[in-house]
Amino acid sequence: MGGRYHLPGLAALGGHLGRKGDGPPGWQTLWLGRRSLRLLVEGVNIAAQLLDD
């Protein structure tokens, strides 16, 4: 899968509403989405480690 599939998801996590007239997300919105995704993945990993102990 290419960026065409991943960028809208990252943009949504970064706060982009994706309405018809909004235009494409900017770099800051994509960066915020990437940061949110990274924190979510880190939280899931921590929770999995706690359940394994």
CHARMM-style PDB file with segment names, atoms N, HN, CA, C and O in Angstrom:
ATOM      1  N   MET     1       0.836  -1.185   0.000  1.00  0.00      PROA
ATOM      2  CA  MET     1       0.000   0.000   0.000  1.00  0.00      PROA
ATOM      3  C   MET     1       0.878   1.244   0.000  1.00  0.00      PROA
ATOM      4  O   MET     1       1.909   1.304   0.670  1.00  0.00      PROA
ATOM      5  N   GLY     2       0.455   2.197  -0.742  1.00  0.00      PROA
ATOM      6  HN  GLY     2      -0.383   2.148  -1.286  1.00  0.00      PROA
ATOM      7  CA  GLY     2       1.225   3.423  -0.828  1.00  0.00      PROA
ATOM      8  C   GLY     2       0.702   4.496   0.107  1.00  0.00      PROA
ATOM      9  O   GLY     2      -0.210   4.264   0.900  1.00  0.00      PROA
ATOM     10  N   GLY     3       1.286   5.655   0.000  1.00  0.00      PROA
ATOM     11  HN  GLY     3       2.027   5.844  -0.644  1.00  0.00      PROA
ATOM     12  CA  GLY     3       0.912   6.783   0.840  1.00  0.00      PROA
ATOM     13  C   GLY     3      -0.518   7.246   0.646  1.00  0.00      PROA
ATOM     14  O   GLY     3      -1.095   7.892   1.521  1.00  0.00      PROA
ATOM     15  N   ARG     4      -1.088   6.912  -0.507  1.00  0.00      PROA
ATOM     16  HN  ARG     4      -0.619   6.388  -1.217  1.00  0.00      PROA
ATOM     17  CA  ARG     4      -2.460   7.312  -0.795  1.00  0.00      PROA
ATOM     18  C   ARG     4      -3.415   6.742   0.253  1.00  0.00      PROA
ATOM     19  O   ARG     4      -4.454   7.338   0.539  1.00  0.00      PROA
ATOM     20  N   TYR     5      -3.062   5.588   0.825  1.00  0.00      PROA
ATOM     21  HN  TYR     5      -2.218   5.104   0.592  1.00  0.00      PROA
ATOM     22  CA  TYR     5      -3.914   4.938   1.814  1.00  0.00      PROA
ATOM     23  C   TYR     5      -3.573   5.353   3.240  1.00  0.00      PROA
ATOM     24  O   TYR     5      -4.449   5.378   4.104  1.00  0.00      PROA
ATOM     25  N   HSD     6      -2.321   5.676   3.490  1.00  0.00      PROA
ATOM     26  HN  HSD     6      -1.609   5.656   2.788  1.00  0.00      PROA
ATOM     27  CA  HSD     6      -1.886   5.979   4.841  1.00  0.00      PROA
ATOM     28  C   HSD     6      -2.040   7.451   5.210  1.00  0.00      PROA
ATOM     29  O   HSD     6      -2.342   7.763   6.362  1.00  0.00      PROA
ATOM     30  N   LEU     7      -1.844   8.340   4.279  1.00  0.00      PROA
ATOM     31  HN  LEU     7      -1.599   8.086   3.344  1.00  0.00      PROA
ATOM     32  CA  LEU     7      -1.877   9.765   4.592  1.00  0.00      PROA
ATOM     33  C   LEU     7      -3.226  10.250   5.132  1.00  0.00      PROA
ATOM     34  O   LEU     7      -3.231  11.045   6.072  1.00  0.00      PROA
ATOM     35  N   PRO     8      -4.353   9.821   4.598  1.00  0.00      PROA
ATOM     36  CA  PRO     8      -5.620  10.281   5.179  1.00  0.00      PROA
ATOM     37  C   PRO     8      -5.797   9.847   6.634  1.00  0.00      PROA
ATOM     38  O   PRO     8      -6.366  10.586   7.437  1.00  0.00      PROA
ATOM     39  N   GLY     9      -5.319   8.668   6.970  1.00  0.00      PROA
ATOM     40  HN  GLY     9      -4.857   8.067   6.317  1.00  0.00      PROA
ATOM     41  CA  GLY     9      -5.402   8.196   8.350  1.00  0.00      PROA
ATOM     42  C   GLY     9      -4.521   9.018   9.279  1.00  0.00      PROA
ATOM     43  O   GLY     9      -4.944   9.401  10.370  1.00  0.00      PROA
ATOM     44  N   LEU    10      -3.299   9.288   8.843  1.00  0.00      PROA
ATOM     45  HN  LEU    10      -2.956   8.977   7.957  1.00  0.00      PROA
ATOM     46  CA  LEU    10      -2.407  10.129   9.652  1.00  0.00      PROA
ATOM     47  C   LEU    10      -2.968  11.538   9.784  1.00  0.00      PROA
ATOM     48  O   LEU    10      -2.899  12.146  10.852  1.00  0.00      PROA
ATOM     49  N   ALA    11      -3.516  12.045   8.705  1.00  0.00      PROA
ATOM     50  HN  ALA    11      -3.571  11.552   7.837  1.00  0.00      PROA
ATOM     51  CA  ALA    11      -4.086  13.389   8.735  1.00  0.00      PROA
ATOM     52  C   ALA    11      -5.257  13.454   9.707  1.00  0.00      PROA
ATOM     53  O   ALA    11      -5.409  14.438  10.431  1.00  0.00      PROA
ATOM     54  N   ALA    12      -6.080  12.419   9.728  1.00  0.00      PROA
ATOM     55  HN  ALA    12      -5.957  11.619   9.140  1.00  0.00      PROA
ATOM     56  CA  ALA    12      -7.215  12.397  10.652  1.00  0.00      PROA
ATOM     57  C   ALA    12      -6.729  12.364  12.099  1.00  0.00      PROA
ATOM     58  O   ALA    12      -7.289  13.047  12.957  1.00  0.00      PROA
ATOM     59  N   LEU    13      -5.697  11.581  12.373  1.00  0.00      PROA
ATOM     60  HN  LEU    13      -5.242  11.026  11.676  1.00  0.00      PROA
ATOM     61  CA  LEU    13      -5.137  11.556  13.722  1.00  0.00      PROA
ATOM     62  C   LEU    13      -4.539  12.905  14.101  1.00  0.00      PROA
ATOM     63  O   LEU    13      -4.504  13.270  15.276  1.00  0.00      PROA
ATOM     64  N   GLY    14      -4.070  13.638  13.103  1.00  0.00      PROA
ATOM     65  HN  GLY    14      -4.098  13.342  12.149  1.00  0.00      PROA
ATOM     66  CA  GLY    14      -3.490  14.958  13.347  1.00  0.00      PROA
ATOM     67  C   GLY    14      -4.518  16.077  13.432  1.00  0.00      PROA
ATOM     68  O   GLY    14      -4.161  17.225  13.693  1.00  0.00      PROA
ATOM     69  N   GLY    15      -5.788  15.755  13.215  1.00  0.00      PROA
ATOM     70  HN  GLY    15      -6.078  14.822  13.002  1.00  0.00      PROA
ATOM     71  CA  GLY    15      -6.840  16.756  13.359  1.00  0.00      PROA
ATOM     72  C   GLY    15      -7.460  17.235  12.065  1.00  0.00      PROA
ATOM     73  O   GLY    15      -8.342  18.094  12.088  1.00  0.00      PROA
ATOM     74  N   HSD    16      -7.022  16.703  10.938  1.00  0.00      PROA
ATOM     75  HN  HSD    16      -6.306  16.005  10.919  1.00  0.00      PROA
ATOM     76  CA  HSD    16      -7.592  17.110   9.647  1.00  0.00      PROA
ATOM     77  C   HSD    16      -8.989  16.521   9.519  1.00  0.00      PROA
ATOM     78  O   HSD    16      -9.177  15.321   9.720  1.00  0.00      PROA
ATOM     79  N   LEU    17      -9.961  17.346   9.189  1.00  0.00      PROA
ATOM     80  HN  LEU    17      -9.808  18.320   9.026  1.00  0.00      PROA
ATOM     81  CA  LEU    17     -11.341  16.894   9.131  1.00  0.00      PROA
ATOM     82  C   LEU    17     -11.694  16.216   7.817  1.00  0.00      PROA
ATOM     83  O   LEU    17     -12.648  15.440   7.765  1.00  0.00      PROA
ATOM     84  N   GLY    18     -10.960  16.485   6.773  1.00  0.00      PROA
ATOM     85  HN  GLY    18     -10.185  17.115   6.815  1.00  0.00      PROA
ATOM     86  CA  GLY    18     -11.167  15.821   5.499  1.00  0.00      PROA
ATOM     87  C   GLY    18     -12.457  16.195   4.790  1.00  0.00      PROA
ATOM     88  O   GLY    18     -13.000  15.403   4.020  1.00  0.00      PROA
ATOM     89  N   ARG    19     -12.947  17.394   5.047  1.00  0.00      PROA
ATOM     90  HN  ARG    19     -12.506  18.038   5.673  1.00  0.00      PROA
ATOM     91  CA  ARG    19     -14.162  17.830   4.356  1.00  0.00      PROA
ATOM     92  C   ARG    19     -13.839  18.158   2.908  1.00  0.00      PROA
ATOM     93  O   ARG    19     -12.677  18.311   2.534  1.00  0.00      PROA
ATOM     94  N   LYS    20     -14.868  18.262   2.114  1.00  0.00      PROA
ATOM     95  HN  LYS    20     -15.813  18.138   2.418  1.00  0.00      PROA
ATOM     96  CA  LYS    20     -14.711  18.453   0.670  1.00  0.00      PROA
ATOM     97  C   LYS    20     -13.862  19.684   0.334  1.00  0.00      PROA
ATOM     98  O   LYS    20     -13.002  19.609  -0.543  1.00  0.00      PROA
ATOM     99  N   GLY    21     -14.081  20.790   0.997  1.00  0.00      PROA
ATOM    100  HN  GLY    21     -14.780  20.851   1.710  1.00  0.00      PROA
ATOM    101  CA  GLY    21     -13.376  22.026   0.668  1.00  0.00      PROA
ATOM    102  C   GLY    21     -12.138  22.291   1.500  1.00  0.00      PROA
ATOM    103  O   GLY    21     -11.575  23.382   1.414  1.00  0.00      PROA
ATOM    104  N   ASP    22     -11.693  21.337   2.302  1.00  0.00      PROA
ATOM    105  HN  ASP    22     -12.150  20.450   2.372  1.00  0.00      PROA
ATOM    106  CA  ASP    22     -10.554  21.572   3.198  1.00  0.00      PROA
ATOM    107  C   ASP    22      -9.208  21.563   2.486  1.00  0.00      PROA
ATOM    108  O   ASP    22      -8.268  22.207   2.954  1.00  0.00      PROA
ATOM    109  N   GLY    23      -9.090  20.870   1.396  1.00  0.00      PROA
ATOM    110  HN  GLY    23      -9.853  20.347   1.015  1.00  0.00      PROA
ATOM    111  CA  GLY    23      -7.803  20.755   0.740  1.00  0.00      PROA
ATOM    112  C   GLY    23      -6.962  19.690   1.409  1.00  0.00      PROA
ATOM    113  O   GLY    23      -7.397  19.069   2.379  1.00  0.00      PROA
ATOM    114  N   PRO    24      -5.765  19.474   0.901  1.00  0.00      PROA
ATOM    115  CA  PRO    24      -4.914  18.418   1.464  1.00  0.00      PROA
ATOM    116  C   PRO    24      -4.344  18.833   2.820  1.00  0.00      PROA
ATOM    117  O   PRO    24      -4.211  20.025   3.099  1.00  0.00      PROA
ATOM    118  N   PRO    25      -4.011  17.865   3.653  1.00  0.00      PROA
ATOM    119  CA  PRO    25      -3.413  18.186   4.944  1.00  0.00      PROA
ATOM    120  C   PRO    25      -1.996  18.709   4.761  1.00  0.00      PROA
ATOM    121  O   PRO    25      -1.307  18.352   3.805  1.00  0.00      PROA
ATOM    122  N   GLY    26      -1.577  19.546   5.676  1.00  0.00      PROA
ATOM    123  HN  GLY    26      -2.136  19.835   6.452  1.00  0.00      PROA
ATOM    124  CA  GLY    26      -0.220  20.078   5.643  1.00  0.00      PROA
ATOM    125  C   GLY    26       0.749  19.187   6.401  1.00  0.00      PROA
ATOM    126  O   GLY    26       0.355  18.194   7.013  1.00  0.00      PROA
ATOM    127  N   TRP    27       2.027  19.558   6.352  1.00  0.00      PROA
ATOM    128  HN  TRP    27       2.348  20.365   5.855  1.00  0.00      PROA
ATOM    129  CA  TRP    27       3.060  18.757   6.999  1.00  0.00      PROA
ATOM    130  C   TRP    27       2.882  18.728   8.505  1.00  0.00      PROA
ATOM    131  O   TRP    27       3.122  17.700   9.138  1.00  0.00      PROA
ATOM    132  N   GLN    28       2.466  19.841   9.085  1.00  0.00      PROA
ATOM    133  HN  GLN    28       2.272  20.677   8.571  1.00  0.00      PROA
ATOM    134  CA  GLN    28       2.305  19.883  10.540  1.00  0.00      PROA
ATOM    135  C   GLN    28       1.184  18.929  10.977  1.00  0.00      PROA
ATOM    136  O   GLN    28       1.322  18.232  11.982  1.00  0.00      PROA
ATOM    137  N   THR    29       0.098  18.897  10.241  1.00  0.00      PROA
ATOM    138  HN  THR    29      -0.014  19.463   9.424  1.00  0.00      PROA
ATOM    139  CA  THR    29      -1.002  17.994  10.554  1.00  0.00      PROA
ATOM    140  C   THR    29      -0.558  16.546  10.425  1.00  0.00      PROA
ATOM    141  O   THR    29      -0.893  15.718  11.272  1.00  0.00      PROA
ATOM    142  N   LEU    30       0.188  16.233   9.381  1.00  0.00      PROA
ATOM    143  HN  LEU    30       0.461  16.906   8.693  1.00  0.00      PROA
ATOM    144  CA  LEU    30       0.694  14.871   9.205  1.00  0.00      PROA
ATOM    145  C   LEU    30       1.671  14.501  10.315  1.00  0.00      PROA
ATOM    146  O   LEU    30       1.668  13.365  10.791  1.00  0.00      PROA
ATOM    147  N   TRP    31       2.502  15.448  10.730  1.00  0.00      PROA
ATOM    148  HN  TRP    31       2.504  16.370  10.343  1.00  0.00      PROA
ATOM    149  CA  TRP    31       3.453  15.197  11.815  1.00  0.00      PROA
ATOM    150  C   TRP    31       2.709  14.931  13.115  1.00  0.00      PROA
ATOM    151  O   TRP    31       3.075  14.025  13.863  1.00  0.00      PROA
ATOM    152  N   LEU    32       1.658  15.716  13.393  1.00  0.00      PROA
ATOM    153  HN  LEU    32       1.360  16.452  12.785  1.00  0.00      PROA
ATOM    154  CA  LEU    32       0.866  15.486  14.605  1.00  0.00      PROA
ATOM    155  C   LEU    32       0.184  14.118  14.563  1.00  0.00      PROA
ATOM    156  O   LEU    32       0.098  13.431  15.581  1.00  0.00      PROA
ATOM    157  N   GLY    33      -0.295  13.731  13.398  1.00  0.00      PROA
ATOM    158  HN  GLY    33      -0.226  14.289  12.571  1.00  0.00      PROA
ATOM    159  CA  GLY    33      -0.898  12.415  13.251  1.00  0.00      PROA
ATOM    160  C   GLY    33       0.099  11.302  13.470  1.00  0.00      PROA
ATOM    161  O   GLY    33      -0.220  10.292  14.099  1.00  0.00      PROA
ATOM    162  N   ARG    34       1.305  11.476  12.956  1.00  0.00      PROA
ATOM    163  HN  ARG    34       1.563  12.296  12.445  1.00  0.00      PROA
ATOM    164  CA  ARG    34       2.350  10.470  13.141  1.00  0.00      PROA
ATOM    165  C   ARG    34       2.717  10.359  14.609  1.00  0.00      PROA
ATOM    166  O   ARG    34       2.931   9.261  15.121  1.00  0.00      PROA
ATOM    167  N   ARG    35       2.790  11.498  15.286  1.00  0.00      PROA
ATOM    168  HN  ARG    35       2.617  12.391  14.870  1.00  0.00      PROA
ATOM    169  CA  ARG    35       3.098  11.494  16.714  1.00  0.00      PROA
ATOM    170  C   ARG    35       2.006  10.782  17.503  1.00  0.00      PROA
ATOM    171  O   ARG    35       2.300  10.001  18.408  1.00  0.00      PROA
ATOM    172  N   SER    36       0.746  11.050  17.162  1.00  0.00      PROA
ATOM    173  HN  SER    36       0.507  11.684  16.426  1.00  0.00      PROA
ATOM    174  CA  SER    36      -0.371  10.387  17.840  1.00  0.00      PROA
ATOM    175  C   SER    36      -0.328   8.879  17.619  1.00  0.00      PROA
ATOM    176  O   SER    36      -0.541   8.103  18.550  1.00  0.00      PROA
ATOM    177  N   LEU    37      -0.051   8.469  16.386  1.00  0.00      PROA
ATOM    178  HN  LEU    37       0.122   9.099  15.629  1.00  0.00      PROA
ATOM    179  CA  LEU    37       0.033   7.042  16.080  1.00  0.00      PROA
ATOM    180  C   LEU    37       1.166   6.393  16.863  1.00  0.00      PROA
ATOM    181  O   LEU    37       1.009   5.297  17.401  1.00  0.00      PROA
ATOM    182  N   ARG    38       2.302   7.070  16.923  1.00  0.00      PROA
ATOM    183  HN  ARG    38       2.429   7.960  16.485  1.00  0.00      PROA
ATOM    184  CA  ARG    38       3.453   6.536  17.657  1.00  0.00      PROA
ATOM    185  C   ARG    38       3.115   6.352  19.136  1.00  0.00      PROA
ATOM    186  O   ARG    38       3.485   5.344  19.736  1.00  0.00      PROA
ATOM    187  N   LEU    39       2.406   7.332  19.728  1.00  0.00      PROA
ATOM    188  HN  LEU    39       2.106   8.151  19.240  1.00  0.00      PROA
ATOM    189  CA  LEU    39       2.018   7.226  21.136  1.00  0.00      PROA
ATOM    190  C   LEU    39       1.005   6.104  21.357  1.00  0.00      PROA
ATOM    191  O   LEU    39       1.067   5.400  22.365  1.00  0.00      PROA
ATOM    192  N   LEU    40       0.077   5.937  20.423  1.00  0.00      PROA
ATOM    193  HN  LEU    40       0.026   6.508  19.605  1.00  0.00      PROA
ATOM    194  CA  LEU    40      -0.886   4.841  20.538  1.00  0.00      PROA
ATOM    195  C   LEU    40      -0.192   3.481  20.482  1.00  0.00      PROA
ATOM    196  O   LEU    40      -0.504   2.590  21.271  1.00  0.00      PROA
ATOM    197  N   VAL    41       0.738   3.323  19.560  1.00  0.00      PROA
ATOM    198  HN  VAL    41       0.991   4.047  18.918  1.00  0.00      PROA
ATOM    199  CA  VAL    41       1.468   2.056  19.429  1.00  0.00      PROA
ATOM    200  C   VAL    41       2.303   1.806  20.683  1.00  0.00      PROA
ATOM    201  O   VAL    41       2.367   0.678  21.171  1.00  0.00      PROA
ATOM    202  N   GLU    42       2.934   2.838  21.200  1.00  0.00      PROA
ATOM    203  HN  GLU    42       2.883   3.755  20.804  1.00  0.00      PROA
ATOM    204  CA  GLU    42       3.730   2.688  22.417  1.00  0.00      PROA
ATOM    205  C   GLU    42       2.848   2.270  23.595  1.00  0.00      PROA
ATOM    206  O   GLU    42       3.246   1.430  24.403  1.00  0.00      PROA
ATOM    207  N   GLY    43       1.661   2.850  23.694  1.00  0.00      PROA
ATOM    208  HN  GLY    43       1.338   3.532  23.038  1.00  0.00      PROA
ATOM    209  CA  GLY    43       0.732   2.484  24.757  1.00  0.00      PROA
ATOM    210  C   GLY    43       0.278   1.038  24.653  1.00  0.00      PROA
ATOM    211  O   GLY    43       0.172   0.340  25.662  1.00  0.00      PROA
ATOM    212  N   VAL    44       0.011   0.590  23.435  1.00  0.00      PROA
ATOM    213  HN  VAL    44       0.097   1.157  22.616  1.00  0.00      PROA
ATOM    214  CA  VAL    44      -0.384  -0.813  23.236  1.00  0.00      PROA
ATOM    215  C   VAL    44       0.758  -1.742  23.617  1.00  0.00      PROA
ATOM    216  O   VAL    44       0.528  -2.781  24.237  1.00  0.00      PROA
ATOM    217  N   ASN    45       1.972  -1.386  23.258  1.00  0.00      PROA
ATOM    218  HN  ASN    45       2.159  -0.543  22.754  1.00  0.00      PROA
ATOM    219  CA  ASN    45       3.137  -2.210  23.617  1.00  0.00      PROA
ATOM    220  C   ASN    45       3.326  -2.275  25.120  1.00  0.00      PROA
ATOM    221  O   ASN    45       3.623  -3.345  25.651  1.00  0.00      PROA
ATOM    222  N   ILE    46       3.165  -1.171  25.817  1.00  0.00      PROA
ATOM    223  HN  ILE    46       2.924  -0.302  25.386  1.00  0.00      PROA
ATOM    224  CA  ILE    46       3.287  -1.154  27.275  1.00  0.00      PROA
ATOM    225  C   ILE    46       2.200  -2.008  27.904  1.00  0.00      PROA
ATOM    226  O   ILE    46       2.470  -2.780  28.824  1.00  0.00      PROA
ATOM    227  N   ALA    47       0.965  -1.874  27.413  1.00  0.00      PROA
ATOM    228  HN  ALA    47       0.746  -1.247  26.666  1.00  0.00      PROA
ATOM    229  CA  ALA    47      -0.131  -2.674  27.949  1.00  0.00      PROA
ATOM    230  C   ALA    47       0.121  -4.169  27.725  1.00  0.00      PROA
ATOM    231  O   ALA    47      -0.161  -4.983  28.604  1.00  0.00      PROA
ATOM    232  N   ALA    48       0.644  -4.525  26.563  1.00  0.00      PROA
ATOM    233  HN  ALA    48       0.873  -3.863  25.849  1.00  0.00      PROA
ATOM    234  CA  ALA    48       0.939  -5.934  26.289  1.00  0.00      PROA
ATOM    235  C   ALA    48       2.015  -6.460  27.229  1.00  0.00      PROA
ATOM    236  O   ALA    48       1.934  -7.598  27.692  1.00  0.00      PROA
ATOM    237  N   GLN    49       3.021  -5.640  27.514  1.00  0.00      PROA
ATOM    238  HN  GLN    49       3.087  -4.716  27.138  1.00  0.00      PROA
ATOM    239  CA  GLN    49       4.072  -6.045  28.439  1.00  0.00      PROA
ATOM    240  C   GLN    49       3.513  -6.242  29.847  1.00  0.00      PROA
ATOM    241  O   GLN    49       3.906  -7.174  30.550  1.00  0.00      PROA
ATOM    242  N   LEU    50       2.604  -5.370  30.254  1.00  0.00      PROA
ATOM    243  HN  LEU    50       2.285  -4.613  29.683  1.00  0.00      PROA
ATOM    244  CA  LEU    50       2.008  -5.494  31.591  1.00  0.00      PROA
ATOM    245  C   LEU    50       1.170  -6.756  31.700  1.00  0.00      PROA
ATOM    246  O   LEU    50       1.150  -7.390  32.755  1.00  0.00      PROA
ATOM    247  N   LEU    51       0.474  -7.134  30.628  1.00  0.00      PROA
ATOM    248  HN  LEU    51       0.490  -6.618  29.771  1.00  0.00      PROA
ATOM    249  CA  LEU    51      -0.343  -8.338  30.652  1.00  0.00      PROA
ATOM    250  C   LEU    51       0.497  -9.604  30.651  1.00  0.00      PROA
ATOM    251  O   LEU    51       0.072 -10.637  31.168  1.00  0.00      PROA
ATOM    252  N   ASP    52       1.712  -9.521  30.059  1.00  0.00      PROA
ATOM    253  HN  ASP    52       2.056  -8.681  29.639  1.00  0.00      PROA
ATOM    254  CA  ASP    52       2.598 -10.689  30.016  1.00  0.00      PROA
ATOM    255  C   ASP    52       3.240 -10.963  31.360  1.00  0.00      PROA
ATOM    256  O   ASP    52       3.618 -12.099  31.646  1.00  0.00      PROA
ATOM    257  N   ASP    53       3.369  -9.945  32.184  1.00  0.00      PROA
ATOM    258  HN  ASP    53       3.062  -9.022  31.952  1.00  0.00      PROA
ATOM    259  CA  ASP    53       4.052 -10.124  33.487  1.00  0.00      PROA
ATOM    260  C   ASP    53       3.209 -10.799  34.513  1.00  0.00      PROA
ATOM    261  OT1 ASP    53       3.657 -11.010  35.640  1.00  0.00      PROA
TER     262      ASP     53
END
